[in-house]
Amino acid sequence: MIAPGHMIPMLDMAVLFASRGLKTTIIGTPAFAGPIKGARESGHDIGLSIINFPPKGSSLPNNLVSFDQMITPDLLPKFFEALALLQEPAEELLQELTPDCLISDMFLPWTADSAAKFGIPRLVFHGTSCFALCVLEQITQVPESLEDDNNEFAKMREQRRESEGRSYGVVFNSFYELESAYADHFKKVLGRRAWHIGPLFLCNDTRAKEKAVRGNKSSIDEHTCLAWLDSKKPNSVVYMCFGSIVSFTPTQLHEMAVGLEASGQDFIWVVRKGKNEGENEDWMPEYEDRIEGRGLIIRGWAPQVMILDHPAIGALVTHCGWNSTLEGICAGVPMVAWPVSAEQFYNEKLVTEVLRTGVPVGSKKWQSVASEGVPREAVTNAVLRVMAGEEALGMRNRAKYYKEMARKAVEEGGSSYNGLNALIDELSVYGSPPKKQDIN
């Protein structure tokens, strides 16, 4: 669990497996002990084992406990080195726990070796769409400029690919109906074992309390937020949020603010704390005065699932991280796609060109630290495209269709429900000798 965006669906998955009667143990780090304990309060049989991060021997600062705290790309090699140092303490726990299966994050490729050492299957969790992985597999050469700027990511990508080839299969926080052609391609053409078992947060939808504190404590009182939304008409509010890692330059923040204001739409804007944000924002107090009543600014962590579930929300402006993208899909709202890094540009293509439930804002450059380059006019135009007119209506209707498909997928007899059953059945006989009638 290296960042909130990876931790949240992994916890949902643990609860899902436990809800099917499987003994589940989460191995996590102290930074995420709070949310992990919250998952254990689900009433299911979930164990907890903590290993320290940064681990012993790491050159990371002791206060850097999560990927979202990185303030400079210079720390990236040290961060990945620290992740590798988790192997020894993790294997000590595996020796003690004697699990039948290991599910691990893509950024922990050494877990393939650990699983082999203990003779158990390892399942990879990427935390992204099957569509994005299919695109990545088809790209044979990354542009040289990207390789130079993100050499550590390139190394990690190769380690991931190699370890995945030695793993039992992949689990996706997605559902078959959303990306059926790519799910089939992943299995039949690429020859990978894979199971779509999501949307994971819908599988645990009975935990209503978590909507307000999902992943972290909200920076705004949920009742204040809901009261503000209750005062708005259906489909009238734009919700803009960029996850726990993405940061913008002060110039881009200002362009974003002015463009959103010029759209004339009511909005909720989540402004992330940390890094460079908060610098050179002398304009913000006056801006907040101007938008009072029709704009709500949340600084820090927002109760995103709760907000998106509200009928007043008409659109989502997102960085296209997979958790946010999937939550937007499940809320049935059109999206403005504003990718910044990682696989977000692939998710943008899925939303805007495959599903046709959103529009691009015009972000073109992969930027790992502080993003900029989208003018205010582009923000205004994109917001208006998803909020008004025939084009917006078409996107909204398609979004509602996928929302319904998502909910059906996790119900008993749905594709994800059955997919999890199939996975459990396979794992239950893993390593068992074949029956006599199976031997030719």
C-alpha positions as CSV (number, residue, x, y, z in Angstrom):
1,M,0.0,0.0,0.0
2,I,2.1,2.9,-1.3
3,A,-0.5,5.6,-1.8
4,P,-4.2,6.3,-0.9
5,G,-5.2,5.6,-4.5
6,H,-3.7,2.1,-4.2
7,M,-4.8,1.5,-0.6
8,I,-8.5,2.2,-0.9
9,P,-9.4,-0.4,-3.5
10,M,-7.1,-3.0,-1.9
11,L,-9.1,-2.5,1.4
12,D,-12.3,-2.9,-0.5
13,M,-11.0,-6.1,-2.0
14,A,-10.1,-7.4,1.4
15,V,-13.6,-6.8,2.7
16,L,-15.0,-8.4,-0.5
17,F,-13.0,-11.6,0.0
18,A,-13.8,-11.7,3.7
19,S,-17.5,-11.3,2.9
20,R,-17.3,-14.6,0.9
21,G,-16.1,-16.4,4.0
22,L,-12.4,-16.3,3.3
23,K,-9.9,-15.6,6.0
24,T,-8.2,-12.4,4.8
25,T,-5.1,-10.6,6.2
26,I,-3.9,-7.2,5.2
27,I,-0.2,-6.4,5.3
28,G,0.1,-2.7,5.5
29,T,2.3,0.2,6.8
30,P,1.7,2.5,9.8
31,A,0.6,5.4,7.6
32,F,-2.5,3.5,6.5
33,A,-3.3,1.8,9.8
34,G,-6.3,4.0,10.4
35,P,-8.2,3.1,7.1
36,I,-7.1,-0.5,7.5
37,K,-8.7,-0.7,11.0
38,G,-11.8,0.9,9.4
39,A,-12.0,-2.0,7.0
40,R,-11.7,-4.4,9.8
41,E,-14.8,-2.9,11.4
42,S,-16.9,-4.3,8.5
43,G,-17.7,-7.3,10.8
44,H,-15.8,-9.8,8.6
45,D,-12.8,-11.9,9.4
46,I,-9.9,-9.6,8.5
47,G,-6.5,-9.8,10.1
48,L,-3.9,-7.0,10.2
49,S,-0.1,-7.1,10.1
50,I,2.0,-3.9,10.0
51,I,5.5,-3.5,8.6
52,N,7.4,-0.3,9.0
53,F,7.9,2.1,6.1
54,P,10.4,3.5,5.4
55,P,12.0,0.2,6.2
56,K,15.3,-0.4,8.0
57,G,18.2,0.5,5.6
58,S,16.2,2.9,3.5
59,S,17.6,6.3,2.5
60,L,14.2,7.9,2.5
61,P,13.4,10.6,5.0
62,N,11.6,9.1,7.9
63,N,8.6,11.3,7.4
64,L,8.0,10.2,3.8
65,V,5.6,7.4,4.4
66,S,3.5,7.5,1.2
67,F,4.0,8.2,-2.5
68,D,1.7,11.2,-2.4
69,Q,4.2,13.0,-0.1
70,M,6.9,13.1,-2.7
71,I,8.0,16.7,-3.3
72,T,10.7,16.0,-5.9
73,P,11.3,13.3,-8.6
74,D,14.8,13.0,-7.1
75,L,13.3,10.9,-4.3
76,L,11.7,8.4,-6.7
77,P,14.7,6.0,-6.9
78,K,14.9,6.0,-3.1
79,F,11.2,5.3,-2.9
80,F,11.4,2.3,-5.1
81,E,14.5,1.0,-3.3
82,A,12.5,1.3,-0.1
83,L,9.7,-0.7,-1.5
84,A,12.2,-3.5,-2.4
85,L,13.4,-3.5,1.2
86,L,10.0,-4.6,2.3
87,Q,10.6,-8.1,0.9
88,E,12.4,-9.5,3.9
89,P,9.9,-8.3,6.6
90,A,7.0,-9.3,4.4
91,E,8.3,-12.8,3.9
92,E,8.8,-13.2,7.7
93,L,5.0,-12.5,8.0
94,L,4.2,-14.9,5.2
95,Q,6.2,-17.6,7.0
96,E,4.0,-17.0,10.1
97,L,0.7,-16.5,8.3
98,T,1.0,-19.4,5.8
99,P,-1.5,-18.0,3.3
100,D,-3.0,-19.9,0.4
101,C,-2.7,-16.9,-2.0
102,L,-0.9,-13.5,-2.2
103,I,-2.5,-10.5,-3.8
104,S,-0.1,-7.6,-4.2
105,D,0.3,-4.2,-5.8
106,M,2.0,-3.9,-9.2
107,F,4.7,-1.7,-7.5
108,L,5.8,-4.7,-5.5
109,P,7.2,-7.0,-8.2
110,W,9.3,-9.0,-5.7
111,T,6.1,-10.5,-4.4
112,A,6.2,-12.9,-7.4
113,D,9.5,-14.3,-5.9
114,S,8.0,-14.4,-2.4
115,A,4.9,-16.3,-3.6
116,A,7.1,-18.8,-5.5
117,K,9.2,-19.3,-2.4
118,F,6.1,-20.3,-0.4
119,G,4.5,-22.3,-3.2
120,I,1.4,-20.1,-3.5
121,P,-0.2,-18.2,-6.4
122,R,0.4,-14.5,-6.6
123,L,-2.3,-12.2,-8.1
124,V,-1.4,-8.8,-9.4
125,F,-3.5,-5.8,-8.6
126,H,-2.7,-2.8,-10.9
127,G,-5.4,-0.5,-9.8
128,T,-6.2,0.6,-13.3
129,S,-8.4,-0.3,-16.2
130,C,-7.9,-3.4,-18.4
131,F,-8.1,-1.0,-21.4
132,A,-5.0,0.9,-20.1
133,L,-3.0,-2.3,-19.7
134,C,-3.9,-3.5,-23.2
135,V,-2.7,-0.2,-24.6
136,L,0.5,-0.4,-22.6
137,E,1.1,-4.0,-23.8
138,Q,0.7,-2.8,-27.4
139,I,3.2,0.0,-27.1
140,T,6.6,-1.3,-28.1
141,Q,8.6,1.8,-27.6
142,V,8.1,4.8,-25.3
143,P,9.2,8.2,-26.7
144,E,12.8,8.9,-25.8
145,S,11.9,12.1,-24.0
146,L,9.6,10.2,-21.6
147,E,12.2,7.6,-21.0
148,D,14.8,10.3,-20.1
149,D,12.4,12.2,-17.8
150,N,11.0,9.1,-16.0
151,N,13.8,6.6,-16.1
152,E,12.8,5.1,-12.7
153,F,9.3,4.5,-13.9
154,A,10.7,2.8,-17.0
155,K,12.8,0.5,-14.8
156,M,9.8,-0.3,-12.6
157,R,7.6,-0.9,-15.6
158,E,10.0,-3.6,-16.9
159,Q,10.2,-5.2,-13.5
160,R,6.5,-5.2,-13.3
161,R,6.1,-6.9,-16.7
162,E,8.6,-9.6,-15.9
163,S,7.1,-10.4,-12.5
164,E,3.6,-10.4,-13.9
165,G,4.6,-13.0,-16.4
166,R,5.6,-15.2,-13.4
167,S,2.4,-14.5,-11.5
168,Y,-0.9,-16.5,-11.5
169,G,-3.0,-13.7,-12.9
170,V,-4.5,-10.3,-12.6
171,V,-7.5,-8.9,-10.7
172,F,-9.2,-5.8,-12.1
173,N,-11.2,-3.2,-10.2
174,S,-13.6,-3.0,-13.1
175,F,-16.5,-4.8,-14.7
176,Y,-16.7,-6.8,-17.9
177,E,-19.5,-4.8,-19.5
178,L,-17.4,-1.6,-19.3
179,E,-14.5,-2.9,-21.4
180,S,-15.5,-6.3,-22.7
181,A,-13.5,-6.1,-25.9
182,Y,-10.3,-5.3,-24.0
183,A,-11.0,-7.9,-21.3
184,D,-11.3,-10.5,-24.1
185,H,-8.1,-9.2,-25.7
186,F,-6.2,-9.4,-22.5
187,K,-7.2,-13.0,-22.0
188,K,-7.3,-14.4,-25.5
189,V,-4.7,-12.4,-27.4
190,L,-2.2,-11.6,-24.6
191,G,-2.8,-14.9,-23.0
192,R,-3.2,-13.7,-19.4
193,R,-5.4,-15.0,-16.7
194,A,-7.6,-12.1,-15.5
195,W,-10.7,-11.6,-13.4
196,H,-12.9,-8.5,-13.3
197,I,-14.4,-8.3,-9.8
198,G,-15.4,-4.6,-9.4
199,P,-16.3,-1.9,-9.0
200,L,-15.0,-2.9,-5.6
201,F,-16.5,0.0,-3.7
202,L,-20.0,-1.0,-4.9
203,C,-19.5,-4.5,-3.6
204,N,-19.3,-3.0,-0.1
205,D,-21.9,-0.3,-0.7
206,T,-23.7,-1.2,2.5
207,R,-21.0,0.5,4.5
208,A,-22.7,4.0,4.1
209,K,-20.5,5.5,6.8
210,E,-17.4,5.1,4.6
211,K,-18.7,7.4,1.9
212,A,-17.9,10.3,4.1
213,V,-14.5,9.1,5.3
214,R,-13.4,6.9,2.4
215,G,-9.6,6.6,2.5
216,N,-9.1,9.5,4.9
217,K,-10.9,11.9,7.2
218,S,-12.8,14.5,5.2
219,S,-11.6,18.1,5.3
220,I,-15.2,19.3,5.3
221,D,-18.1,18.4,7.6
222,E,-20.3,16.0,5.6
223,H,-23.5,17.7,6.8
224,T,-22.2,21.1,5.6
225,C,-21.4,19.6,2.2
226,L,-24.7,17.8,1.9
227,A,-26.7,20.9,2.9
228,W,-24.9,23.0,0.3
229,L,-25.6,20.3,-2.4
230,D,-29.3,20.0,-1.2
231,S,-29.7,23.7,-2.1
232,K,-28.9,23.1,-5.7
233,K,-30.9,21.8,-8.6
234,P,-30.4,18.3,-10.0
235,N,-27.4,18.0,-12.5
236,S,-26.4,21.6,-11.9
237,V,-23.1,21.3,-10.0
238,V,-19.6,20.6,-11.4
239,Y,-17.4,18.6,-9.1
240,M,-13.6,19.1,-9.8
241,C,-11.0,17.0,-8.0
242,F,-7.6,15.6,-9.0
243,G,-6.8,12.9,-6.5
244,S,-4.2,12.6,-3.8
245,I,-1.0,12.9,-5.9
246,V,-1.6,15.4,-8.8
247,S,-0.3,18.9,-8.3
248,F,-0.5,22.1,-10.3
249,T,1.6,25.2,-10.6
250,P,0.1,28.4,-9.1
251,T,-0.4,29.7,-12.7
252,Q,-2.4,26.7,-13.7
253,L,-4.5,26.9,-10.5
254,H,-5.4,30.5,-11.4
255,E,-6.3,29.5,-15.0
256,M,-8.4,26.7,-13.6
257,A,-10.2,28.9,-11.2
258,V,-11.0,31.6,-13.7
259,G,-12.1,29.1,-16.3
260,L,-14.4,27.4,-13.9
261,E,-15.9,30.7,-12.8
262,A,-16.5,31.8,-16.4
263,S,-18.5,28.7,-17.1
264,G,-21.3,30.2,-15.0
265,Q,-21.9,26.8,-13.4
266,D,-22.2,26.0,-9.7
267,F,-19.2,24.0,-8.5
268,I,-17.3,22.2,-5.8
269,W,-13.6,22.4,-6.2
270,V,-11.2,20.3,-4.2
271,V,-7.8,22.1,-3.8
272,R,-5.2,19.7,-2.6
273,K,-2.9,20.7,0.3
274,G,0.8,20.2,0.0
275,K,3.7,20.7,-2.3
276,N,3.5,24.0,-4.2
277,E,-0.2,24.6,-3.7
278,G,-0.9,27.4,-1.4
279,E,2.0,29.5,-2.8
280,N,1.3,32.7,-4.7
281,E,-2.4,32.4,-4.2
282,D,-3.0,36.0,-3.2
283,W,-6.0,36.1,-5.6
284,M,-7.8,33.3,-3.7
285,P,-9.6,35.3,-1.0
286,E,-11.1,37.7,-3.5
287,Y,-12.0,34.8,-5.7
288,E,-13.8,33.0,-2.9
289,D,-15.8,36.2,-2.2
290,R,-16.8,36.4,-5.9
291,I,-18.0,32.8,-6.1
292,E,-19.7,32.7,-2.7
293,G,-23.0,30.8,-2.9
294,R,-22.3,29.1,-6.2
295,G,-18.9,27.7,-5.5
296,L,-17.7,25.6,-2.6
297,I,-13.9,25.1,-2.1
298,I,-12.7,22.1,-0.1
299,R,-9.0,22.1,0.9
300,G,-7.6,18.7,1.5
301,W,-9.5,15.4,1.4
302,A,-13.1,15.4,0.1
303,P,-15.9,12.8,0.6
304,Q,-15.9,12.1,-3.1
305,V,-18.2,9.1,-3.3
306,M,-20.7,10.8,-1.2
307,I,-20.6,14.0,-3.3
308,L,-20.8,12.1,-6.6
309,D,-23.8,10.2,-5.4
310,H,-25.8,13.4,-4.8
311,P,-28.4,14.2,-7.5
312,A,-27.1,17.8,-7.7
313,I,-23.9,16.7,-9.3
314,G,-24.0,17.2,-13.1
315,A,-20.3,16.5,-14.1
316,L,-16.9,15.5,-12.8
317,V,-13.7,17.2,-13.8
318,T,-11.0,14.6,-13.1
319,H,-7.3,13.7,-13.6
320,C,-8.5,10.3,-14.9
321,G,-6.9,8.3,-12.1
322,W,-8.7,5.0,-12.2
323,N,-10.5,5.2,-8.9
324,S,-11.9,8.6,-9.7
325,T,-12.8,7.6,-13.2
326,L,-14.6,4.5,-12.0
327,E,-16.4,6.5,-9.3
328,G,-17.6,8.9,-11.9
329,I,-18.8,6.1,-14.1
330,C,-20.7,4.5,-11.2
331,A,-22.2,7.9,-10.4
332,G,-23.5,8.1,-14.0
333,V,-22.1,11.6,-14.7
334,P,-20.3,13.0,-17.7
335,M,-16.6,13.9,-17.2
336,V,-14.1,16.4,-18.3
337,A,-10.9,14.5,-18.7
338,W,-7.7,16.3,-17.5
339,P,-4.9,13.6,-17.4
340,V,-1.5,14.5,-16.0
341,S,0.7,11.4,-15.6
342,A,0.9,7.7,-15.2
343,E,-1.8,5.8,-17.3
344,Q,-4.3,8.7,-17.0
345,F,-4.0,9.6,-20.7
346,Y,-5.2,6.1,-21.6
347,N,-8.1,6.4,-19.2
348,E,-8.9,9.7,-20.9
349,K,-9.2,7.8,-24.3
350,L,-11.5,5.2,-22.7
351,V,-13.8,7.9,-21.4
352,T,-13.8,10.2,-24.3
353,E,-13.5,7.9,-27.3
354,V,-14.6,4.4,-26.3
355,L,-17.4,5.0,-23.7
356,R,-18.1,8.6,-25.1
357,T,-19.1,9.8,-21.6
358,G,-16.8,12.7,-21.4
359,V,-14.7,15.3,-23.3
360,P,-10.9,16.1,-23.1
361,V,-9.9,19.5,-21.6
362,G,-6.8,19.5,-23.9
363,S,-4.0,18.3,-21.5
364,K,-1.3,17.0,-23.8
365,K,1.9,16.7,-21.8
366,W,2.9,14.0,-19.3
367,Q,4.1,15.9,-16.2
368,S,5.3,14.1,-13.1
369,V,5.7,17.0,-10.7
370,A,3.6,20.2,-11.3
371,S,1.2,20.3,-14.2
372,E,0.3,23.3,-16.3
373,G,-0.5,24.2,-19.9
374,V,-4.3,24.3,-20.0
375,P,-5.7,27.8,-20.6
376,R,-8.8,29.1,-18.9
377,E,-10.8,29.1,-22.1
378,A,-10.3,25.4,-22.5
379,V,-11.6,24.8,-19.0
380,T,-14.7,26.9,-19.7
381,N,-15.5,25.2,-23.0
382,A,-15.0,21.7,-21.7
383,V,-17.3,22.4,-18.7
384,L,-20.0,23.8,-20.9
385,R,-19.8,20.8,-23.2
386,V,-20.6,18.3,-20.5
387,M,-23.2,20.5,-18.7
388,A,-25.5,21.9,-21.5
389,G,-26.8,21.0,-24.9
390,E,-27.5,17.9,-27.0
391,E,-23.9,16.6,-26.7
392,A,-24.1,16.7,-22.9
393,L,-27.5,14.9,-22.9
394,G,-26.0,12.1,-25.0
395,M,-23.1,11.7,-22.7
396,R,-25.4,11.8,-19.6
397,N,-27.6,9.0,-21.1
398,R,-24.6,6.8,-21.9
399,A,-23.1,7.5,-18.4
400,K,-26.4,6.4,-16.8
401,Y,-26.3,3.2,-18.8
402,Y,-22.9,2.3,-17.5
403,K,-23.9,3.2,-14.0
404,E,-26.7,0.7,-14.2
405,M,-24.4,-1.9,-15.7
406,A,-21.9,-1.4,-12.9
407,R,-24.5,-2.1,-10.2
408,K,-25.8,-5.1,-12.0
409,A,-22.3,-6.5,-12.3
410,V,-21.7,-6.7,-8.5
411,E,-25.2,-8.2,-7.8
412,E,-25.6,-11.9,-7.3
413,G,-25.4,-13.5,-10.7
414,G,-23.7,-10.4,-12.2
415,S,-20.4,-10.6,-14.2
416,S,-18.2,-9.4,-11.3
417,Y,-20.0,-11.6,-8.7
418,N,-19.6,-14.6,-10.9
419,G,-16.0,-13.6,-11.7
420,L,-15.1,-13.6,-8.1
421,N,-16.7,-17.0,-7.6
422,A,-14.7,-18.4,-10.5
423,L,-11.5,-17.0,-9.0
424,I,-12.2,-18.5,-5.6
425,D,-13.0,-21.9,-7.2
426,E,-9.7,-21.8,-9.1
427,L,-7.7,-20.9,-6.0
428,S,-9.4,-23.5,-3.9
429,V,-7.9,-26.3,-6.1
430,Y,-4.5,-24.6,-6.8
431,G,-1.7,-27.1,-6.3
432,S,-4.1,-30.1,-5.8
433,P,-3.2,-33.3,-7.7
434,P,-5.4,-34.0,-10.7
435,K,-8.2,-36.5,-10.3
436,K,-7.7,-39.9,-11.8
437,Q,-10.1,-39.3,-14.6
438,D,-8.1,-36.2,-15.5
439,I,-5.0,-38.2,-16.2
440,N,-4.5,-39.5,-19.7
